[in-house]
Amino acid sequence: MKTPMARDPDMAGLPNWPRLLTRAQAASYLGLTINGFSRGMEDGMWPSPITYGGSKLWDRRRLDEAVDLLSGYVIETYEQDVEEADRKRRRDAWNAKRR
């Protein structure tokens, strides 16, 4: 018997997923079955959950980072520094015009 995808019908129509996801939501977000997600957790593929109010929740951004690493899509630190310096330069120029 094929294991069904962990699709949460309430989540299917959302354009933006919540920041913190239950196990079923995290599996669905990644397009995995709950069992597949759990196996990935055992293998260290996915980040550990945080515990809030007795519930285990996965940070969506950490899941995105894990997928980025798996797919090879990682912005190098140098590129991040250049982007940040450019944002600061534009912000400073905009603030100077306002004065």
C-alpha positions in Angstrom: 0.0 0.0 0.0 1.3 3.4 -1.0 1.7 5.9 1.9 -0.4 9.0 1.1 1.2 12.5 1.1 0.9 14.4 4.3 -1.4 17.0 2.7 -3.3 19.2 5.2 -6.4 20.3 3.4 -6.5 23.5 5.4 -3.0 24.4 4.2 -3.5 23.6 0.5 -4.9 27.0 -0.4 -2.5 29.1 1.6 -0.1 31.3 -0.4 2.1 31.8 2.7 2.7 28.9 5.1 3.0 29.8 8.8 6.5 30.2 10.2 6.2 27.3 12.6 4.9 24.0 11.2 3.7 20.7 12.8 5.3 17.5 11.6 2.4 16.9 9.2 2.6 20.5 7.9 6.4 20.3 7.5 6.2 17.1 5.6 3.5 18.6 3.3 5.5 21.8 2.9 8.4 19.7 1.6 6.2 17.5 -0.5 7.0 14.4 1.6 5.0 11.8 3.4 5.1 12.0 7.2 7.1 8.7 7.2 9.5 10.1 4.6 9.9 13.3 6.7 10.5 11.2 9.8 13.2 9.1 8.0 14.9 12.3 6.9 14.8 13.5 10.5 16.5 10.3 11.6 19.2 10.7 8.9 19.9 14.3 10.0 18.6 15.7 6.8 16.1 18.1 8.4 16.6 20.5 11.3 15.4 19.6 14.8 12.1 21.0 15.9 11.7 23.6 18.6 9.4 22.8 21.5 6.7 25.4 22.3 3.9 24.6 24.8 4.7 20.9 24.7 4.4 20.8 20.8 7.2 20.1 18.5 7.3 22.6 15.7 9.6 23.1 12.7 10.8 26.5 11.6 9.9 26.9 7.9 13.0 29.0 7.2 15.3 26.3 8.6 13.6 23.8 6.4 14.2 26.1 3.4 17.9 26.3 4.4 18.1 22.5 4.6 16.6 22.2 1.1 19.0 24.9 -0.2 22.0 22.9 1.1 20.7 19.7 -0.4 20.1 21.3 -3.8 23.4 23.2 -3.8 21.7 26.6 -3.7 23.7 28.4 -1.0 24.5 32.1 -1.1 28.2 32.5 -0.2 29.0 34.6 2.8 30.9 37.0 0.5 27.8 37.5 -1.7 25.7 38.1 1.4 28.3 40.7 2.7 28.3 42.5 -0.7 24.5 42.5 -0.8 24.3 43.9 2.8 26.9 46.6 2.0 24.9 47.6 -1.1 21.7 47.9 1.0 23.5 50.0 3.5 24.9 52.3 0.9 21.5 52.8 -0.7 19.9 53.3 2.7 22.5 55.9 3.7 22.1 57.8 0.4 18.3 57.8 0.9 18.6 59.1 4.4 21.1 61.8 3.3 18.5 63.1 0.7 15.8 63.3 3.4 17.9 65.6 5.6 
